[in-house]
Amino acid sequence: MSDPITVELPTPAPMPKREPLVARMWRGISGAFAVGMVMLAIALVVVQLYARGRDLPGPGWDVVMGHWGAAVVAIVGQVLADRRRGWLSALLSLAVLVVGFGVLWIYWWA
């Protein structure tokens, strides 16, 4: 009879601990806000081009570029928040909201 050879089978890696619901909701809210900033920036480009074609003043290219800059910062912050865990993720999500509310305050309410 031949010698039996025992081969150790690979064991699957343990599942990482799932984050609490509050943390996931916080990132979801900031992600929706970041996407909203991009949509607002796209809408401002459309409005600016429409106004330019009709010889109307429009919002101005400086306002459009300010919105695009904030949208890029918000998306980068959200991507980093989605890839991190813990307090760093929460702070990055908070930064996305601060940038978004800052742009809304500066360009729309002030």
C-alpha positions as CSV (number, residue, x, y, z in Angstrom):
1,M,0.0,0.0,0.0
2,S,1.1,3.5,-0.7
3,D,1.8,6.1,2.0
4,P,-1.2,8.5,2.4
5,I,-0.3,12.2,1.9
6,T,-2.3,14.7,3.7
7,V,-2.6,18.0,2.0
8,E,-3.8,21.0,4.0
9,L,-6.6,22.8,2.3
10,P,-6.6,26.6,2.3
11,T,-9.0,28.1,4.7
12,P,-11.0,31.2,3.7
13,A,-10.0,34.4,5.3
14,P,-12.3,35.5,8.0
15,M,-14.9,38.1,7.0
16,P,-14.0,41.6,8.2
17,K,-16.2,43.0,10.9
18,R,-19.0,45.0,9.4
19,E,-19.2,48.7,10.3
20,P,-22.1,50.0,12.3
21,L,-25.2,51.2,10.6
22,V,-24.5,54.8,11.7
23,A,-21.1,54.8,10.0
24,R,-22.5,53.4,6.8
25,M,-25.4,55.9,6.7
26,W,-23.0,58.8,7.4
27,R,-20.9,57.8,4.4
28,G,-24.1,57.3,2.3
29,I,-25.3,60.8,3.1
30,S,-22.0,62.4,2.3
31,G,-21.8,60.3,-0.9
32,A,-25.2,61.6,-2.0
33,F,-24.1,65.1,-1.2
34,A,-20.9,64.7,-3.3
35,V,-23.0,63.4,-6.3
36,G,-25.3,66.3,-5.8
37,M,-22.4,68.7,-6.1
38,V,-21.4,67.1,-9.4
39,M,-25.0,67.4,-10.7
40,L,-25.1,71.0,-9.6
41,A,-21.9,71.8,-11.4
42,I,-23.2,70.1,-14.6
43,A,-26.4,72.1,-14.3
44,L,-24.5,75.3,-14.0
45,V,-22.5,74.6,-17.1
46,V,-25.8,74.0,-19.0
47,V,-27.2,77.3,-17.6
48,Q,-24.1,79.2,-18.5
49,L,-24.0,77.9,-22.0
50,Y,-27.7,78.7,-22.4
51,A,-27.3,82.2,-21.1
52,R,-24.3,82.7,-23.4
53,G,-26.3,81.7,-26.4
54,R,-29.1,84.1,-25.6
55,D,-26.8,87.0,-24.6
56,L,-27.9,86.8,-21.0
57,P,-25.5,87.4,-18.1
58,G,-25.7,83.8,-16.6
59,P,-23.9,82.8,-13.4
60,G,-20.4,83.4,-14.8
61,W,-17.6,81.1,-15.5
62,D,-15.9,81.8,-12.2
63,V,-18.9,80.5,-10.3
64,V,-19.1,77.5,-12.6
65,M,-15.4,76.7,-12.0
66,G,-15.9,77.2,-8.2
67,H,-18.6,74.6,-8.3
68,W,-16.5,72.2,-10.3
69,G,-13.6,72.6,-8.0
70,A,-15.8,71.8,-5.0
71,A,-17.3,68.9,-6.8
72,V,-13.9,67.4,-7.5
73,V,-12.8,67.9,-3.8
74,A,-16.0,66.3,-2.7
75,I,-15.7,63.3,-4.9
76,V,-12.0,62.7,-4.0
77,G,-12.9,63.1,-0.3
78,Q,-15.8,60.6,-0.7
79,V,-13.7,58.0,-2.5
80,L,-11.1,58.2,0.3
81,A,-13.8,58.0,3.0
82,D,-15.2,54.9,1.3
83,R,-11.8,53.2,1.3
84,R,-11.1,54.0,5.0
85,R,-12.6,52.8,8.2
86,G,-13.2,54.4,11.6
87,W,-12.6,58.0,12.6
88,L,-10.7,58.8,9.4
89,S,-13.7,57.8,7.3
90,A,-16.0,59.9,9.5
91,L,-13.7,63.0,9.2
92,L,-13.5,62.7,5.4
93,S,-17.2,62.4,5.2
94,L,-17.6,65.5,7.4
95,A,-15.1,67.3,5.1
96,V,-17.3,66.5,2.1
97,L,-20.3,68.0,3.8
98,V,-18.3,71.1,4.9
99,V,-17.1,71.7,1.4
100,G,-20.5,71.2,0.0
101,F,-22.3,73.5,2.5
102,G,-19.4,76.0,2.1
103,V,-20.0,76.2,-1.7
104,L,-23.8,76.5,-1.2
105,W,-23.3,79.2,1.3
106,I,-20.7,81.2,-0.7
107,Y,-22.4,81.0,-4.1
108,W,-26.1,80.7,-3.3
109,W,-27.0,82.2,0.1
110,A,-24.4,84.8,0.9
